[in-house]
């Protein structure tokens, strides 16, 4: 995960903002593999819908009794599609 953060920093320094989505997706997949309580079927379903609608990545933030999913949508059209799908 630390390597992903370094990769993202380097990408941002080179103005590659769209790399955020795939790196978020990799980090989320890694985090899910660490423990069984990281996610649940409702979160997994919402995440899958966001990805199916075109988001290139995302992650769960502010969990522990409340929180939200953050998605990276590289275009306004994808953002609208994700909102509609959810």
C-alpha positions as CSV (number, residue, x, y, z in Angstrom):
1,X,0.0,0.0,0.0
2,X,2.9,2.3,0.7
3,X,4.2,1.7,-2.8
4,X,0.9,2.6,-4.2
5,X,1.0,5.9,-2.3
6,X,4.5,6.6,-3.7
7,X,3.3,5.8,-7.2
8,X,0.3,8.1,-6.9
9,X,2.6,10.9,-5.6
10,X,4.9,10.5,-8.6
11,X,1.9,10.4,-11.0
12,X,0.5,13.5,-9.5
13,X,3.8,15.3,-9.9
14,X,3.7,14.4,-13.6
15,X,0.1,15.7,-13.9
16,X,-1.4,12.2,-14.3
17,X,-4.5,12.8,-12.2
18,X,-6.5,10.1,-13.9
19,X,-4.2,7.5,-12.3
20,X,-6.0,8.1,-9.1
21,X,-8.9,5.8,-10.0
22,X,-7.0,2.7,-10.8
23,X,-4.7,3.2,-7.8
24,X,-7.7,3.6,-5.5
25,X,-9.1,0.4,-6.9
26,X,-5.9,-1.5,-6.2
27,X,-5.7,-0.1,-2.7
28,X,-9.3,-1.0,-2.0
29,X,-8.7,-4.6,-3.3
30,X,-5.7,-4.9,-1.1
31,X,-7.5,-3.5,2.0
32,X,-10.4,-6.0,1.5
33,X,-8.0,-8.9,1.5
34,X,-6.6,-7.8,5.0
35,X,-9.6,-8.8,7.1
36,X,-13.2,-10.0,6.7
37,X,-14.8,-7.0,8.5
38,X,-13.6,-4.4,6.0
39,X,-16.7,-4.5,3.9
40,X,-20.1,-6.1,3.6
41,X,-22.5,-7.2,0.8
42,X,-24.2,-3.8,0.7
43,X,-20.9,-2.0,0.3
44,X,-19.6,-4.5,-2.2
45,X,-22.8,-4.1,-4.3
46,X,-22.7,-0.3,-4.3
47,X,-18.9,-0.4,-5.2
48,X,-19.6,-2.8,-8.1
49,X,-22.4,-0.6,-9.4
50,X,-20.1,2.5,-9.4
51,X,-17.4,0.6,-11.3
52,X,-19.9,-0.8,-13.7
53,X,-21.2,2.8,-14.4
54,X,-17.7,3.9,-15.3
55,X,-15.9,5.0,-12.2
56,X,-12.2,3.9,-12.5
57,X,-11.8,3.3,-8.7
58,X,-13.0,4.1,-5.3
59,X,-12.8,3.4,-1.6
60,X,-14.7,3.4,1.6
61,X,-14.2,6.4,3.8
62,X,-15.4,7.3,7.3
63,X,-16.5,3.8,8.2
64,X,-17.2,2.5,11.7
65,X,-20.9,3.0,12.0
66,X,-21.2,5.5,9.2
67,X,-19.3,6.5,6.1
68,X,-19.5,6.8,2.4
69,X,-18.0,5.5,-0.8
70,X,-15.7,7.8,-2.8
71,X,-15.5,7.1,-6.5
72,X,-13.1,8.6,-9.0
73,X,-15.0,9.6,-12.2
74,X,-12.8,11.0,-14.9
75,X,-15.6,12.8,-16.8
76,X,-18.8,14.5,-15.9
77,X,-20.7,12.0,-18.0
78,X,-19.3,9.1,-15.9
79,X,-20.1,11.0,-12.7
80,X,-23.7,11.4,-13.8
81,X,-23.9,7.7,-14.8
82,X,-22.5,6.6,-11.3
83,X,-25.1,8.8,-9.6
84,X,-27.9,7.4,-11.7
85,X,-26.7,3.8,-11.1
86,X,-26.6,4.3,-7.3
